[in-house]
Amino acid sequence: MKAAVISFPGSNCDFDMLYALQDFGVDAQIVSAKENDLTGFDAIFLPGGFSYGDYLRTGAIARFSPIMSAVTQAANDGKLIVGICNGFQILTEAGLLPGQLLVNATPGFICDEVPLRIANPQTAFTNAYDPAETMMIPIAHGEGNYFADDATLAKLEENQQVVFRYEENPNGSAHDIAGIMNEQGNVFGMMPHPERAVDAVTGNIDGQNFFKSILSGILARA
Amino acid sequence: MYLAKIYVTYKPSILDPQGEVIKAALQRMDYAGVEQVAQGKYFEVKLHAKDVDTATAEVESFTDALLINQNTETYRFDLSLVEDEVNA
């Protein structure tokens, strides 16, 4: 599996994601947001950070960077697109995922580790988890408050597009949503950071099954 | 040249947590009459266009495309004719 980790100006979790993928034997490399070609990659990762300083709105400027046409093309081709934190915000701004991430219900940056539960175990991002499992995953965001109108939320629930939910909602997200995918199941975004919970040296390996899920999904397709 | 003054606010149905925090602070400061605070964004954009209709269409187009997120935000704008800056 060949994976691209997109580096936007202001990304700061790109190398965390790169190292996490490499830990699982993935042939991963950093690709600049100035590039415009992603053919040759099986999966695309949009990492956390503050792309373009979060100017205007989180993800609003990044969504127009050159690489995003290639990301949209890859999404349409059915490749896996994974947005973590700022990456999730970029995917919603780009319209590749519905809704928007608003300022936390209690304004301020939250840096914590929170319990998540799996809303849909049959996805490319959760299949390696025990469905009943509660995992602890780090969060670090000021704009993680997932918003979508009622019709969109109803559709997300009906299609089982909600992938992860917060057990204790930290930011006001509608329906306790921590991560969602598109209808086809190949484009995914979440605010928490599984890539920060893969190495035992950090004291938390609850993110490992996230990467194992992605890997088993990719291998099953091949 | 035209000057567009664009005012972006949350749609009425959207909770504005920053506005709520500011309101609470104002009330703590004894501005007892303050009932509501909405925090928005303000843009001034100067643009060249052949006439006011073209300028209006362009402002609407780029505001929808970039300046607002249509999920949660709405806007209004004023357009005025301003003198071109003299290029040396």
Interface residues (C-beta under 8 A of the other chain):
Chain A: L56 R57 A60 F64 E93 G99 Q100 L102 V103 N104 A105 T106 P107 N145 F147 A148 D149 G172
Chain B: I14 L15 P17 Q18 V21 L66 L67 N69 N71 T72
